[in-house]
Every structure is written in structure tokens, then in C-alpha cells.
């Protein structure tokens, strides 16, 4: 097995994309701190930054990508949506707002995830259908979920045009026991992200 480096990647199933195996998370990093830390991360070799609407720092991540002077095609940017709007259209608008913050007015997001399954079945369906719309329009290159169990993913078969999700990002860490999703690691592309 090859040595794991900041430039190591793996292919995302059912897409033409590769994703860096190691990403730089920006949870609880706001304003200028987020901007400077992302620029430093890019400088030392990171090419994947993981943000979220909930983190309120998508604009700083996007700004850092521009200021880094690294070609956008060499950077992989992920963000997440935690809760839907009142409809697919309002949820879609929220997603487009994130795309603009991260990727600029004519940009894109490499990977957009549903942050958590906790909103309930209806919320998951609304967010997924809005993500599919943005994916279809080229605003997002890949879509996925975060911390979904097998039942959540199976439920998606009822309405998803894109199934299985391109990614099921699973939170893991030294003090975070997580055996509930171990059966998903084989059949679904899983990006392992350490708990912060």
C-alpha cells in the first residue's frame, strides 16, 4: 500500500471525480481565522477543505481558494446543508447561496452533503431532491450524506434519482465510538473524517 500523503486521492464511485483522502476541516473556525488557516493549509499541501452552512464560514473558504492562486481544478471543496427550507425550491436557493459563497458567482462545489439524518424523513427527501437539482445543473459535482445509517440510505431509494449517494461521510475519532455504520463502508463510498 502506498504511503498516505496530503496529495493522496481515491475515486468517487459513479463519478469522474477523485477526492483527496485527507481534508482540512473548518468547524468552529470563523472570519479571518478561517481564511488564514485555510491559506496555511493550502500552503502546506492540503487540497481538500470541508465546510458547512452551519459553520458560517463558507465565504472564507471560497475566498481562501481564490487567494491561494492554486487552480480551482486542483482544490476540492466540500460543504453541507443541515436543514431544509419550506420547500424544494427554497432549499435549492439555500444550496445555490452556498455554491456562490464557496465557488463564486459562476463557480461550483465539488461535494455537497446532507449534514445529518436527524431532521426526519421529509427533511432528508427535500434536501436530497434540491441537491439533485443543483447537481443536474452542474453547480455541484457530487452529492452525498453525512452520518447516515443503513436505513436512512435504503429509504432514499424511494425518491432518489442519484442512488447510492456518492459519499457517506462518517464522523470517527478516538473518543467517538462508531460501529453503527461499519456495514456501509464496503458498498458505499465513505470518506472518513476525524471528529473535531
Secondary structure, 3 states (H helix, E strand, C coil): CCCCCCCCEEECCCCCCEEECCCEECCCCCHHHHHHHHHHHHHHCCCEEECCHHHCCHHHHHHHHHHCCCCHHHCEEEEEECCCCCCHHHHHHHHHHHHHHHHCCCCCEEEEEECCCCCCHHHHHHHHHHHHHHHHCCCEEEEEEECCCHHHHHHHHHCCCCCCCCEEEEEEECCECCCCCCCHHHHCCCCEEECC
